[in-house]
Amino acid sequence: MIEAVLAFVFGLLIGSFLNVCIYRWPRDLSVVRPRSRCNACEKTIAWHDNIPLLSYALLRGRCRHCGSRISARYPAVELLTGLLFFYFVWTLGPNLTALKMCVFAAILVALIFTDLEERILPDELTLGGTLLGFAFALFVSVPEPSFFTERARWLIGALAGAVVPTFFLWLAGWLYKLVRHREGLGLGDVKLIAMVGSFLGLSGALLTLVAGSLMGSLIGYGYIRATKKDPSTYELPFGTFLGVAALLIGMEARRILAWYGGF
């Protein structure tokens, strides 16, 4: 229990850093310098005003200096990341598999919100995350069929998960552009699926692609109808739906992929 609580606290801190990434990477800004500052008045934020969750509550969601509203995304990202870290350490134990899934969750949280806000999926998260997935595959199991030797199976599972669904998603986007003469899918979505596959393997990536597509179709269609937007021009944050689907599948990977002898 104590390990899961510590993971929650660490997740809050990571969530605070993710908020910096979510704002700065789409704008090609450094996440190291300068220090965190108010987006409205550009005053540097003191350490005591940058404590995850607590500072937002004490400041009532407003900047101490100019009083401008602070987006609710900041505490939402911190809390979500903390809860996900708690969940994986609680269910998997304090081990490398839990570390892998916490890293996976942190990357997905950042991607979900950058796509939702900016319609951008930064390479630092997609391509960098794919490399991390391959690195973890050398030490932690990937949920794929067990007819290879153990470590070879993990790495092959990560490679297959990154390559196969990525190709079909890219092909779907290419065919859409060929028929409709406009972009239907961005390369960011393709890279996101590659990252998911490197962590969850082929089965997990395919399930993410199917679930994310269904969610995007149903929720996206409902939103467009409710807000009376033009479906031919509205840009759906498909990466957000893929990210949510990947999180849900990652949380239930032990059950969903149990018949493959995975985690």
LOBASE-812807 format. One record per residue (C-alpha): x, y, z; residue number from 1. Coordinates in steps of 0.25 Angstrom, whole numbers. Each point is the difference from the previous one (the first is absolute). Layout:
<nodes>
X / Y / Z / NUM
...
</nodes>
This chain:
<nodes>
0 / 0 / 0 / 1
11 / 10 / 4 / 2
7 / -2 / -14 / 3
-13 / 3 / -7 / 4
-2 / 13 / 8 / 5
14 / 4 / -3 / 6
-3 / -3 / -14 / 7
-12 / 9 / 0 / 8
8 / 12 / 6 / 9
11 / -2 / -10 / 10
-11 / -1 / -11 / 11
-5 / 14 / 5 / 12
14 / 6 / -2 / 13
2 / -7 / -14 / 14
-14 / 6 / -4 / 15
5 / 14 / 4 / 16
11 / -2 / -10 / 17
-9 / -6 / -10 / 18
-8 / 13 / 0 / 19
13 / 7 / -4 / 20
2 / -9 / -11 / 21
-15 / 1 / -5 / 22
2 / 15 / -1 / 23
14 / 2 / -5 / 24
3 / -12 / -10 / 25
-11 / 4 / -9 / 26
5 / 14 / -1 / 27
15 / -5 / -2 / 28
4 / 5 / 14 / 29
10 / -6 / 10 / 30
-6 / -7 / 11 / 31
12 / 3 / 9 / 32
2 / 15 / -1 / 33
-6 / 10 / 3 / 34
-6 / -4 / 14 / 35
-15 / -2 / 0 / 36
-8 / 13 / -2 / 37
-14 / 6 / -1 / 38
-4 / -1 / -15 / 39
-8 / 13 / 2 / 40
10 / 10 / 8 / 41
12 / -9 / -2 / 42
4 / 2 / 14 / 43
9 / -12 / 5 / 44
-8 / -9 / 9 / 45
6 / -2 / 14 / 46
2 / -14 / 5 / 47
-11 / 1 / 10 / 48
-10 / 3 / -11 / 49
5 / -12 / -8 / 50
-4 / -11 / 10 / 51
-8 / -10 / -8 / 52
-15 / 1 / 3 / 53
2 / 7 / 13 / 54
4 / 14 / -6 / 55
-11 / 0 / -10 / 56
-10 / -2 / 12 / 57
6 / 10 / 9 / 58
1 / 10 / -12 / 59
-14 / -3 / -4 / 60
4 / -3 / -14 / 61
6 / 14 / -2 / 62
14 / 7 / -2 / 63
5 / 6 / 13 / 64
5 / 12 / -8 / 65
-10 / 4 / -11 / 66
-12 / -8 / 5 / 67
-2 / -7 / -14 / 68
-7 / -13 / 0 / 69
9 / -13 / 0 / 70
-5 / -11 / -9 / 71
-6 / -12 / 7 / 72
8 / -8 / -9 / 73
12 / 2 / 10 / 74
-6 / -7 / 12 / 75
-7 / -10 / -9 / 76
13 / -5 / -6 / 77
7 / -1 / 14 / 78
-12 / -8 / 6 / 79
-1 / -9 / -12 / 80
14 / -3 / 0 / 81
1 / -2 / 15 / 82
-12 / -10 / -1 / 83
6 / -8 / -11 / 84
13 / -1 / 7 / 85
-7 / -5 / 12 / 86
-8 / -10 / -8 / 87
11 / -6 / -7 / 88
9 / -2 / 12 / 89
-12 / -5 / 8 / 90
-4 / -10 / -10 / 91
14 / -4 / -5 / 92
8 / 2 / 12 / 93
13 / 8 / 1 / 94
7 / -6 / -12 / 95
5 / 3 / -14 / 96
-13 / -3 / -6 / 97
-7 / 10 / 9 / 98
11 / 10 / -4 / 99
-2 / -3 / -15 / 100
-15 / 2 / 1 / 101
2 / 13 / 8 / 102
9 / 6 / -11 / 103
-10 / -5 / -10 / 104
-11 / 7 / 8 / 105
7 / 13 / 1 / 106
3 / 1 / -15 / 107
-14 / -3 / -3 / 108
-5 / 11 / 9 / 109
8 / 10 / -6 / 110
-4 / -4 / -14 / 111
-15 / 0 / 3 / 112
1 / 14 / 5 / 113
9 / 6 / -11 / 114
-9 / -6 / -10 / 115
-12 / 5 / 6 / 116
5 / 14 / 2 / 117
9 / 2 / -12 / 118
-3 / -11 / -10 / 119
15 / -4 / 1 / 120
7 / -13 / 4 / 121
14 / 4 / 3 / 122
11 / -9 / -5 / 123
7 / 1 / 14 / 124
-11 / -8 / 5 / 125
-4 / -9 / -12 / 126
14 / -4 / -5 / 127
7 / 2 / 13 / 128
-11 / -9 / 6 / 129
2 / -11 / -10 / 130
15 / 0 / 3 / 131
-3 / -2 / 14 / 132
-10 / -11 / -3 / 133
11 / -7 / -7 / 134
9 / 2 / 11 / 135
-10 / -6 / 10 / 136
-2 / -12 / -9 / 137
14 / -4 / 3 / 138
-3 / -2 / 15 / 139
-15 / -1 / 1 / 140
-11 / -9 / -6 / 141
-8 / 4 / -12 / 142
-14 / -7 / -1 / 143
2 / -8 / -12 / 144
-1 / -15 / -4 / 145
11 / -8 / 7 / 146
5 / -9 / -12 / 147
14 / 8 / 1 / 148
10 / 0 / 10 / 149
-3 / 9 / 11 / 150
9 / 12 / -3 / 151
-2 / -1 / -15 / 152
-15 / -1 / 2 / 153
0 / 13 / 8 / 154
8 / 8 / -10 / 155
-7 / -7 / -12 / 156
-14 / 4 / 6 / 157
5 / 14 / 2 / 158
5 / 1 / -14 / 159
-13 / -6 / -6 / 160
-9 / 8 / 8 / 161
8 / 13 / -4 / 162
0 / -4 / -15 / 163
-12 / -7 / -4 / 164
-12 / 9 / 5 / 165
9 / 12 / -4 / 166
0 / -5 / -14 / 167
-15 / -2 / -1 / 168
-3 / 13 / 6 / 169
9 / 8 / -9 / 170
-6 / -8 / -12 / 171
-14 / 4 / 5 / 172
4 / 15 / 0 / 173
7 / -1 / -13 / 174
-13 / -6 / -7 / 175
-8 / 10 / 7 / 176
8 / 12 / -6 / 177
0 / -7 / -13 / 178
-15 / -1 / -1 / 179
-4 / 13 / 8 / 180
12 / 9 / -5 / 181
3 / 4 / 15 / 182
7 / -5 / 12 / 183
-8 / -9 / 8 / 184
10 / -5 / 10 / 185
13 / 7 / 4 / 186
13 / -7 / 1 / 187
0 / 3 / 15 / 188
-12 / -11 / 2 / 189
9 / -10 / -8 / 190
12 / 3 / 9 / 191
-9 / -1 / 13 / 192
-5 / -14 / -4 / 193
15 / -4 / -3 / 194
3 / 4 / 15 / 195
-12 / -8 / 5 / 196
4 / -12 / -7 / 197
14 / 1 / 5 / 198
-6 / -1 / 14 / 199
-12 / -9 / -1 / 200
4 / -8 / -12 / 201
-8 / -3 / -13 / 202
-13 / -5 / 7 / 203
0 / 12 / 9 / 204
3 / 10 / -11 / 205
-11 / -6 / -9 / 206
-10 / 0 / 12 / 207
4 / 15 / 2 / 208
-2 / 3 / -15 / 209
-14 / -7 / 0 / 210
-5 / 6 / 13 / 211
6 / 14 / -3 / 212
-7 / 0 / -13 / 213
-13 / -4 / 6 / 214
1 / 11 / 11 / 215
4 / 10 / -10 / 216
-12 / -3 / -10 / 217
-11 / -1 / 11 / 218
5 / 12 / 9 / 219
5 / 8 / -12 / 220
-13 / -1 / -7 / 221
-8 / 3 / 12 / 222
8 / 12 / 3 / 223
-1 / 5 / -15 / 224
-15 / -1 / 0 / 225
-1 / 6 / 14 / 226
8 / 12 / -3 / 227
-5 / 1 / -15 / 228
14 / 0 / -5 / 229
4 / -2 / -15 / 230
4 / -15 / 0 / 231
8 / 2 / -13 / 232
9 / 11 / 6 / 233
0 / -4 / 15 / 234
13 / -6 / 5 / 235
-2 / -11 / 9 / 236
10 / -3 / 11 / 237
2 / -14 / -4 / 238
13 / -1 / 8 / 239
-8 / 3 / 12 / 240
-9 / -12 / -2 / 241
11 / -9 / -3 / 242
7 / 4 / 12 / 243
-12 / -2 / 9 / 244
-2 / -14 / -6 / 245
15 / -4 / 2 / 246
-1 / 4 / 14 / 247
-13 / -8 / 3 / 248
6 / -12 / -7 / 249
14 / 2 / 7 / 250
-8 / 0 / 13 / 251
-7 / -13 / -3 / 252
11 / -7 / -8 / 253
2 / -11 / 10 / 254
-14 / -4 / -2 / 255
-3 / 3 / -15 / 256
13 / -7 / -5 / 257
0 / -11 / 11 / 258
-2 / -11 / -11 / 259
13 / 5 / -6 / 260
8 / -3 / 12 / 261
5 / 15 / 1 / 262
3 / 8 / 12 / 263
</nodes>
